[in-house]
Amino acid sequence: MTNRQKEFLGSGWSFPVTFSVGNHQLVLTRYEKNIEDSIDVIMQTKFGERPLASEFGSGLQQYFFKKMDETLKGEIKKTVETALLDNEPRITVLNIAVVFADMLAGRIEITIDYEYNQTNTRHNYVYPFYIKEGTNL
């Protein structure tokens, strides 16, 4: 697929926001990387964190310190599915898998299988989520 054919995927600021070393220009992302950055921002954003878009984000932080069981897996899966449906119109979510990767450290891996709406190209994204955030302070 040529860059011209990928333009519908969009472009925008990199995440986290960075500047190039040589000319101090804002680093931008394009196409597939821009969508990955968008998913990352959605997953990390709390509801109400953006005053002009209070419903933007996933709200995964509500699950900090919850008991790691099958009910939690279902709640996280539904939360991620709804967040991406509401906030990232360029993709269609095909499947979400929630795995307790490290019970002791509270690490959960969320694997999102999705396809781009205009090309039906399939991709996946793995988001590491720590349910015991801040316990080593």
C-alpha positions as CSV (number, residue, x, y, z in Angstrom):
1,M,0.0,0.0,0.0
2,T,1.4,3.4,-1.0
3,N,1.6,6.4,1.4
4,R,-1.1,8.1,-0.8
5,Q,-3.4,5.1,-0.2
6,K,-2.8,5.2,3.6
7,E,-3.6,8.9,4.1
8,F,-7.1,8.0,5.5
9,L,-5.2,6.5,8.5
10,G,-4.2,10.0,9.5
11,S,-1.3,11.7,11.2
12,G,-0.8,13.7,14.4
13,W,1.5,14.4,17.3
14,S,3.6,11.5,18.6
15,F,2.9,10.1,22.0
16,P,4.5,10.9,24.3
17,V,5.0,14.4,22.8
18,T,8.6,14.8,21.7
19,F,10.7,17.1,19.7
20,S,13.5,16.2,17.2
21,V,17.0,16.7,18.5
22,G,18.5,18.6,15.6
23,N,15.9,21.2,14.7
24,H,13.5,21.1,17.7
25,Q,10.5,20.3,15.6
26,L,7.5,18.5,16.9
27,V,7.7,14.8,16.0
28,L,4.6,13.6,14.2
29,T,3.4,10.1,13.5
30,R,1.5,8.8,10.4
31,Y,-0.7,6.0,9.3
32,E,-0.5,2.8,11.4
33,K,1.8,4.3,14.1
34,N,-0.7,7.2,14.5
35,I,-3.5,4.7,15.2
36,E,-1.3,2.8,17.7
37,D,-0.5,6.1,19.5
38,S,-4.2,6.9,19.6
39,I,-5.1,3.6,21.1
40,D,-2.3,4.1,23.7
41,V,-3.7,7.6,24.6
42,I,-7.2,6.2,24.9
43,M,-6.1,3.4,27.2
44,Q,-4.1,5.7,29.5
45,T,-6.6,8.5,29.8
46,K,-9.0,8.7,32.7
47,F,-12.6,9.9,32.2
48,G,-12.8,13.6,32.9
49,E,-9.1,14.1,32.4
50,R,-9.8,16.2,29.3
51,P,-12.1,19.0,30.2
52,L,-13.5,19.6,26.7
53,A,-13.9,15.9,26.1
54,S,-14.9,14.4,29.5
55,E,-16.0,11.1,28.0
56,F,-12.7,10.5,26.2
57,G,-10.5,7.7,27.5
58,S,-11.0,4.2,28.9
59,G,-11.2,4.7,32.6
60,L,-9.1,1.6,33.3
61,Q,-7.8,3.2,36.4
62,Q,-11.1,2.3,38.2
63,Y,-9.7,-1.3,38.3
64,F,-6.6,-0.4,40.4
65,F,-6.3,-2.7,43.4
66,K,-9.2,-4.9,42.4
67,K,-9.2,-8.6,43.0
68,M,-7.7,-10.4,39.9
69,D,-10.4,-12.9,38.9
70,E,-12.6,-13.8,35.9
71,T,-15.1,-11.1,36.7
72,L,-12.3,-8.5,36.4
73,K,-11.2,-9.9,33.1
74,G,-14.8,-9.4,31.8
75,E,-15.1,-5.9,33.1
76,I,-11.8,-4.9,31.6
77,K,-12.7,-6.4,28.2
78,K,-16.0,-4.6,28.1
79,T,-14.4,-1.3,29.2
80,V,-11.7,-1.5,26.5
81,E,-14.2,-2.5,23.8
82,T,-16.5,0.5,24.7
83,A,-13.6,2.9,24.9
84,L,-12.3,2.0,21.4
85,L,-15.8,2.0,19.9
86,D,-16.5,5.5,21.2
87,N,-13.0,7.0,20.6
88,E,-11.3,5.4,17.6
89,P,-13.5,5.4,14.5
90,R,-10.7,4.3,12.2
91,I,-10.7,0.7,13.5
92,T,-13.1,-2.2,14.2
93,V,-12.3,-4.3,17.2
94,L,-12.3,-8.0,16.4
95,N,-11.3,-9.5,19.7
96,I,-9.9,-8.5,23.1
97,A,-8.0,-10.9,25.3
98,V,-7.2,-10.1,28.9
99,V,-4.5,-12.2,30.5
100,F,-3.1,-12.0,34.1
101,A,0.6,-12.0,33.0
102,D,2.1,-11.6,36.5
103,M,-0.3,-12.1,39.5
104,L,2.3,-11.0,42.0
105,A,3.2,-7.7,40.3
106,G,-0.4,-7.1,39.3
107,R,0.4,-7.1,35.6
108,I,-2.4,-7.6,33.1
109,E,-1.9,-7.8,29.4
110,I,-4.7,-6.6,27.2
111,T,-4.4,-7.8,23.6
112,I,-6.6,-6.0,21.1
113,D,-7.1,-7.5,17.6
114,Y,-8.5,-5.0,15.2
115,E,-8.8,-4.1,11.5
116,Y,-8.7,-0.8,9.7
117,N,-12.1,0.1,8.5
118,Q,-11.2,1.2,5.0
119,T,-8.8,-1.6,4.1
120,N,-9.8,-4.6,6.3
121,T,-6.1,-5.0,7.2
122,R,-5.8,-6.8,10.5
123,H,-3.4,-5.8,13.3
124,N,-3.1,-6.3,17.1
125,Y,-1.9,-4.2,20.0
126,V,-0.8,-5.4,23.4
127,Y,-1.3,-3.0,26.3
128,P,0.4,-3.8,29.7
129,F,-1.8,-2.6,32.6
130,Y,-0.6,-2.7,36.2
131,I,-3.5,-3.2,38.6
132,K,-1.3,-2.7,41.6
133,E,-0.2,0.8,40.5
134,G,2.0,2.6,43.0
135,T,2.4,-0.2,45.5
136,N,6.2,0.0,45.5
137,L,6.4,3.7,46.7
